[in-house]
Amino acid sequence: MNKRELLMYIEKVDAGLDQPSMLYIYGSAVCILLDQPDRTSLDIDIAAPYSDIDFGALSKAADRAGLPVNPPDITNSNHIEWIQSLRLCLPKPDPDREIILWQGKNLVIKSGSVPDIIASKLIRYDELDQGDIQYLCDQSNIKYSEVRDAAKRLPPPFQADAIVLENLNNFEVDLGMWRREV
């Protein structure tokens, strides 16, 4: 889904909710909502423990919007990934640093700070993640130390994960290279 499609889904989910709710998202959907050019994704990653919504109400509203939650099989269709705490590589929200990405009648969509979003992508740091990170860095004056501090706030076991730590070093090198390109 591109930004137009993502907004269409979000508006339909909002219309299907009957009480105030908040979704805390991360991943590619954040970059899409922050206007990253040509960015698309098949899923919206929702941080379940950081969201404030009735899961049943979300599932019903999303299903009516044509956006299934945690489809049982690997899919090439648009969907929502409801990520529980054991799989959640994302620092706990800091209300002073949250970003409101969208607000409707009953639904607010928030995300963490830019350093938090970058830290969440260190678990994989593939080509798409690097593109997202470079875009986020280009849009803000992020310092390596801010991302390092966010990585220290990742939940266990991610804060000490060898891949995260290696990719934090890779990010430091890449950030230097990206800043020289400007």
Legacy VTK file of the C-alpha trace (Angstrom):
# vtk DataFile Version 3.0
C-alpha trace
ASCII
DATASET POLYDATA
POINTS 182 float
0.000 0.000 0.000
1.118 3.523 -0.705
0.219 6.591 1.353
-3.138 7.105 -0.361
-4.152 3.483 0.266
-2.817 3.546 3.825
-4.861 6.649 4.634
-7.939 5.049 3.074
-7.551 2.002 5.350
-6.931 4.165 8.424
-10.014 6.280 7.710
-12.151 3.148 7.318
-10.828 1.681 10.576
-11.514 4.991 12.323
-15.091 4.980 10.989
-15.558 1.436 12.316
-14.561 2.303 15.887
-17.096 3.580 18.417
-14.754 4.700 21.190
-11.523 6.694 21.417
-8.550 4.501 20.566
-4.831 4.851 19.948
-2.560 2.739 17.786
1.186 2.972 18.326
2.861 2.010 15.067
6.396 1.541 13.854
8.095 0.224 10.741
7.430 1.216 7.155
3.962 2.673 7.808
5.606 5.428 9.875
7.847 6.365 6.950
4.883 6.280 4.576
2.879 8.624 6.825
5.938 10.889 7.075
5.846 11.255 3.278
8.789 9.095 2.271
8.607 9.200 -1.537
7.578 5.996 -3.300
7.561 3.958 -0.049
5.050 1.121 0.032
4.395 -1.801 2.338
2.049 -4.744 2.710
1.599 -4.302 6.447
1.076 -1.876 9.275
3.147 -2.882 12.310
1.320 -2.108 15.550
3.071 -2.232 18.919
0.358 -4.033 20.893
1.596 -3.245 24.426
1.950 0.456 23.623
-1.457 0.829 21.938
-4.710 1.717 23.673
-7.469 -0.068 21.804
-9.813 -2.997 22.269
-8.293 -5.751 20.122
-11.707 -7.167 19.179
-12.960 -3.764 18.067
-9.779 -3.220 16.045
-10.086 -6.633 14.408
-13.710 -6.028 13.414
-13.078 -2.502 12.126
-9.959 -3.579 10.222
-11.732 -6.586 8.719
-14.585 -4.360 7.503
-11.932 -2.048 6.021
-10.426 -5.010 4.117
-7.311 -5.103 6.272
-7.039 -8.395 8.180
-5.141 -8.535 11.468
-2.422 -11.196 11.703
-3.578 -13.301 8.759
-2.842 -16.988 9.425
-0.600 -17.514 6.417
2.139 -15.544 4.738
0.260 -13.186 2.501
0.870 -10.803 -0.342
-2.194 -8.796 0.686
-2.314 -5.666 2.794
-2.732 -6.462 6.490
-2.016 -5.466 10.074
0.714 -7.090 12.153
-0.278 -6.929 15.840
3.131 -7.330 17.508
3.156 -8.628 21.086
5.862 -7.783 23.610
8.130 -10.817 23.048
8.663 -9.823 19.387
8.624 -6.055 19.908
11.952 -4.404 19.114
10.903 -0.860 20.010
11.690 1.363 23.007
8.840 2.116 25.406
6.984 5.303 24.506
8.109 8.592 25.951
5.034 10.870 25.919
7.272 13.919 25.505
8.840 12.503 22.337
5.928 10.734 20.626
4.880 11.740 17.142
1.186 12.011 16.267
0.980 10.755 12.701
-2.784 10.870 12.148
-5.955 11.696 14.038
-9.553 10.977 13.163
-12.894 10.881 14.957
-12.033 7.974 17.282
-8.558 6.916 16.250
-5.184 8.496 16.922
-2.066 6.990 15.388
1.204 7.660 17.189
4.782 6.547 16.917
8.011 6.972 18.789
10.650 9.567 18.173
12.845 9.331 15.094
15.738 7.803 17.112
13.300 5.203 18.521
12.087 4.278 15.035
15.674 4.000 13.773
16.633 1.820 16.764
13.704 -0.502 16.006
15.083 -1.091 12.505
18.506 -2.223 13.760
17.253 -5.786 14.333
17.184 -6.314 10.567
18.879 -3.315 8.876
18.264 -4.628 5.381
18.245 -2.459 2.259
14.666 -1.244 2.807
15.392 -0.432 6.464
18.526 1.458 5.463
16.478 3.473 2.957
13.912 4.283 5.654
16.650 5.250 8.093
18.423 7.439 5.548
15.122 9.186 4.785
14.468 9.785 8.509
18.009 11.108 8.973
17.626 13.420 5.980
14.401 14.828 7.461
15.872 15.553 10.883
19.181 16.366 12.453
19.596 13.001 14.173
22.826 12.345 15.994
24.350 8.903 16.336
24.290 9.309 20.142
20.481 9.705 20.085
20.064 6.403 18.230
22.642 4.713 20.491
20.645 5.872 23.533
17.383 4.660 21.965
18.988 1.256 21.271
19.924 1.052 24.966
16.212 1.507 25.764
15.109 -1.394 23.555
13.380 -4.106 25.576
15.281 -7.274 26.489
16.638 -9.232 24.696
17.025 -6.681 21.889
19.136 -4.126 23.789
21.978 -6.660 24.031
21.301 -8.529 20.783
24.505 -9.081 18.780
22.780 -8.214 15.496
21.352 -4.969 16.908
24.757 -3.965 18.280
26.515 -4.801 15.018
23.923 -2.861 13.040
24.253 0.087 15.430
27.925 0.202 14.401
26.900 -0.144 10.745
24.467 2.746 11.221
27.234 4.944 12.642
29.368 4.309 9.545
26.413 4.813 7.189
25.344 8.023 8.926
28.810 9.470 8.383
28.688 8.479 4.726
25.160 9.889 4.234
26.137 13.185 5.848
29.151 13.521 3.493
26.847 12.998 0.481
24.821 16.098 1.339
LINES 1 183
182 0 1 2 3 4 5 6 7 8 9 10 11 12 13 14 15 16 17 18 19 20 21 22 23 24 25 26 27 28 29 30 31 32 33 34 35 36 37 38 39 40 41 42 43 44 45 46 47 48 49 50 51 52 53 54 55 56 57 58 59 60 61 62 63 64 65 66 67 68 69 70 71 72 73 74 75 76 77 78 79 80 81 82 83 84 85 86 87 88 89 90 91 92 93 94 95 96 97 98 99 100 101 102 103 104 105 106 107 108 109 110 111 112 113 114 115 116 117 118 119 120 121 122 123 124 125 126 127 128 129 130 131 132 133 134 135 136 137 138 139 140 141 142 143 144 145 146 147 148 149 150 151 152 153 154 155 156 157 158 159 160 161 162 163 164 165 166 167 168 169 170 171 172 173 174 175 176 177 178 179 180 181
